[in-house]
């Protein structure tokens, strides 16, 4: 694991766009209602990760967890040997094209061990991010999925749901920003009336405002975990007109303020 961790840290220092993310901390992080927008692979490389209302699911260093998209899940990131360090790879739905879905597995997650073969595959995936064009990234993501299935983890294929209106709308907010995107623009891009949009979202158990709030706060959490941007700048990127409003909404969602989260990544 040390080689993979060191490679990741060296690449992160280059500040390039990457096909993966890293969440790390030197103090425990307890996060409520974390949204998972797309199928997500989390590989715990140092420390422990607990998930669920009562931390019923525990992933130790050397474990991986594959999560289905979910509006909220509770998490605890617990450092050991100086830090918590996890590699995150988010998958798009096209990464699963033509793969046979296993419908017999009914859970929203799948946990397994990071074997030497998987670790080598992840090492190569991280390394190619330095030189490969973005078009190659999806092929290498598919390679990870194929390897996991070959290793007996085909249950991960059941964690896919067919893309829905809410998924498209979530992407639109992230791509076009939270200031400019209004209901008229949304309806025009989706080629449907406002009443049809609201009706379809209601059938999916959500609304435009809920998707917007989830997208902007999910982005805020991601930026706090992966960048050194000021909290004020992050608030602006997430579409909030003031840092204080962002802080209030963030704490209301995740159970701690942006400043408190930042302190888990800093030495006293």
C-alpha positions in Angstrom: 0.0 0.0 0.0 2.9 2.4 0.7 4.0 2.5 -2.9 0.4 3.4 -4.0 0.1 6.0 -1.3 3.4 7.6 -2.2 2.6 7.6 -6.0 -0.8 9.3 -5.3 0.7 11.9 -3.1 3.4 12.8 -5.7 0.7 13.2 -8.4 -1.5 15.3 -6.2 1.3 17.8 -5.8 1.2 18.5 -9.5 -2.4 20.0 -9.3 -3.5 18.5 -12.6 -7.1 17.3 -13.4 -7.3 13.6 -12.3 -9.7 10.7 -12.8 -9.7 10.0 -9.1 -9.9 11.8 -5.7 -8.3 11.4 -2.4 -9.9 12.0 1.0 -7.4 12.2 3.9 -7.4 13.4 7.5 -5.2 13.3 10.6 -8.2 13.6 12.9 -11.4 11.7 13.0 -14.1 12.9 10.6 -17.8 12.2 11.4 -20.0 13.2 8.5 -23.8 12.8 8.3 -26.0 12.6 5.1 -23.1 12.3 2.6 -24.6 12.2 -0.9 -23.3 9.7 -3.4 -24.1 10.9 -6.9 -22.7 8.0 -8.9 -21.4 4.5 -8.4 -18.3 5.0 -6.2 -15.3 2.8 -5.4 -13.5 3.7 -2.1 -10.2 2.0 -1.4 -9.1 2.5 2.2 -5.3 2.7 2.2 -4.7 3.9 5.7 -7.1 4.0 8.7 -10.6 2.8 9.0 -13.9 3.8 7.5 -17.3 3.3 9.2 -20.6 3.7 7.3 -24.3 3.6 8.3 -26.5 5.0 10.9 -24.8 3.1 13.7 -21.5 2.4 12.0 -22.7 -1.1 11.1 -20.3 -1.4 8.2 -16.5 -1.1 8.9 -13.8 -1.0 6.3 -10.2 -1.4 7.5 -7.0 -0.5 5.7 -6.7 -2.8 2.7 -10.5 -3.1 2.2 -12.5 -1.5 -0.6 -16.2 -0.6 -0.7 -18.3 -0.1 -3.8 -21.3 2.2 -3.2 -24.4 2.6 -5.3 -25.7 6.2 -5.8 -27.5 7.3 -2.7 -29.1 10.6 -1.4 -27.4 10.2 2.0 -25.1 8.0 4.0 -23.4 8.5 7.3 -19.6 8.1 7.4 -16.7 8.1 9.9 -13.1 8.4 8.7 -10.8 7.3 11.4 -7.0 7.8 11.1 -4.5 5.1 12.1 -0.7 5.3 11.8 -0.9 9.1 11.6 -3.7 9.5 8.9 -6.8 8.3 7.2 -6.1 8.0 3.5 -8.6 6.7 0.9 -8.6 6.6 -2.9 -12.0 7.4 -4.5 -12.9 6.5 -8.1 -16.3 7.7 -9.4 -17.8 5.7 -12.3 -20.1 7.0 -15.1 -22.9 4.8 -16.3 -21.2 4.3 -19.7 -18.3 2.6 -17.8 -20.7 -0.3 -17.3 -22.0 -0.5 -20.9 -22.4 -4.1 -22.2 -21.6 -5.7 -18.8 -24.2 -8.1 -17.6 -26.0 -6.7 -14.5 -26.3 -9.1 -11.5 -29.8 -8.4 -10.1 -29.7 -11.1 -7.4 -27.6 -8.9 -5.0 -29.9 -6.5 -3.1 -27.6 -4.3 -1.0 -26.5 -0.8 -1.8 -22.9 -1.6 -1.2 -20.3 -4.2 -1.7 -17.1 -4.8 0.4 -14.0 -6.7 -0.5 -10.3 -7.0 0.0 -7.7 -5.2 -2.0 -5.6 -8.0 -3.4 -2.1 -7.5 -4.9 -3.7 -7.8 -8.4 -6.2 -5.1 -7.6 -3.5 -2.9 -6.0 -1.3 -3.2 -9.1 -4.3 -2.3 -11.3 -5.0 0.8 -9.2 -1.3 1.7 -9.3 -1.4 1.6 -13.1 -4.6 3.6 -13.1 -3.1 6.3 -10.9 0.1 6.4 -13.0 -1.6 6.8 -16.4 -3.4 9.9 -15.1 -0.1 11.7 -15.5 0.1 11.2 -19.3 -3.0 9.6 -20.8 -5.8 11.7 -22.4 -9.2 11.8 -20.7 -10.6 9.5 -23.4 -8.5 6.7 -21.9 -9.6 7.2 -18.4 -13.0 5.5 -19.0 -11.3 2.5 -20.6 -9.1 2.1 -17.5 -12.1 2.5 -15.2 -13.8 -0.3 -17.1 -10.6 -2.4 -16.7 -11.0 -2.0 -12.9 -14.6 -3.1 -13.0 -13.7 -6.1 -15.3 -10.9 -7.1 -12.9 -13.2 -6.9 -9.9 -15.7 -9.2 -11.7 -13.0 -11.6 -12.7 -11.9 -11.8 -9.0 -15.4 -12.8 -8.0 -16.9 -9.5 -7.2 -19.6 -9.4 -9.9 -22.1 -8.2 -7.4 -20.8 -4.7 -7.9 -22.7 -4.7 -11.2 -26.0 -4.8 -9.4 -25.2 -1.5 -7.7 -26.0 0.3 -11.0 -29.4 1.9 -11.5 -30.5 3.2 -14.9 -29.8 6.9 -15.3 -32.7 9.0 -14.2 -33.8 12.6 -14.7 -32.3 13.5 -11.3 -28.9 12.2 -12.5 -29.0 14.4 -15.6 -30.1 17.4 -13.6 -27.3 16.9 -11.0 -24.7 16.9 -13.8 -26.2 20.0 -15.3 -25.8 21.9 -12.0 -22.2 20.9 -11.7 -21.4 21.6 -15.3 -23.2 24.9 -15.7 -23.0 26.3 -12.2 -25.6 27.2 -9.6 -26.1 30.9 -10.3 -27.2 30.7 -14.0 -29.2 27.5 -14.2 -32.9 28.2 -13.7 -36.0 26.2 -14.3 -36.5 27.7 -17.8 -33.0 26.6 -19.0 -33.4 23.2 -17.4 -36.7 22.5 -19.2 -35.3 23.7 -22.5 -32.2 21.4 -22.2 -34.3 18.4 -21.2 -37.0 19.2 -23.8 -39.9 19.0 -21.4 -42.4 21.3 -19.8 -42.0 22.4 -16.2 -45.0 20.4 -15.1 -43.7 17.3 -16.7 -40.3 17.8 -15.1 -41.7 18.2 -11.7 -44.0 15.2 -12.1 -41.1 12.9 -13.2 -38.9 14.1 -10.4 -41.8 13.5 -7.9 -41.9 9.9 -9.2 -38.2 9.7 -8.5 -38.8 11.0 -4.9 -37.1 14.3 -5.3 -37.4 17.9 -6.6 -35.3 20.5 -8.5 -34.4 22.2 -5.2 -33.4 19.0 -3.4 -31.2 18.1 -6.3 -29.6 21.5 -6.4 -29.0 21.5 -2.6 -27.5 18.0 -2.8 -25.3 18.9 -5.7 -23.9 22.2 -4.2 -23.3 20.8 -0.7 -21.8 17.6 -2.2 -19.5 19.8 -4.2 -18.6 21.9 -1.1 -17.7 18.7 0.8 -15.6 17.5 -2.1 -13.7 20.8 -2.4 -13.1 21.0 1.3 -11.7 17.4 1.3 -9.5 17.8 -1.8 -8.4 21.4 -2.1 -6.9 24.2 -0.1 -9.4 26.8 -1.4 -10.7 29.3 1.1 -14.1 28.6 2.5 -15.4 31.8 1.0 -14.2 30.7 -2.5 -15.8 27.3 -2.0 -19.1 28.9 -1.0 -19.1 31.0 -4.2 -18.3 27.9 -6.3 -21.2 26.2 -4.8 -23.6 29.1 -5.6 -23.9 30.6 -2.1 -23.9 34.4 -1.9 -22.3 34.4 1.5 -19.9 32.2 3.4 -22.2 32.3 6.5 -25.1 30.9 4.6 -22.9 28.1 3.1 -21.6 27.4 6.7 -25.2 27.1 8.0 -26.4 24.8 5.2 -23.2 22.7 5.4 -23.6 22.2 9.1 -27.3 21.4 8.8 -26.5 18.7 6.2 -23.3 17.1 7.5 -23.3 17.9 11.2 -20.2 20.1 11.4 -19.1 23.4 9.9 -16.6 23.7 7.0 -14.0 25.1 9.5 -14.5 22.1 11.8 -14.0 19.8 8.8 -10.8 21.6 7.8 -9.4 21.3 11.3 -9.4 17.5 10.9 -6.9 17.9 8.1 -4.6 20.2 10.0 -2.1 19.7 12.8 -2.7 21.6 16.1 
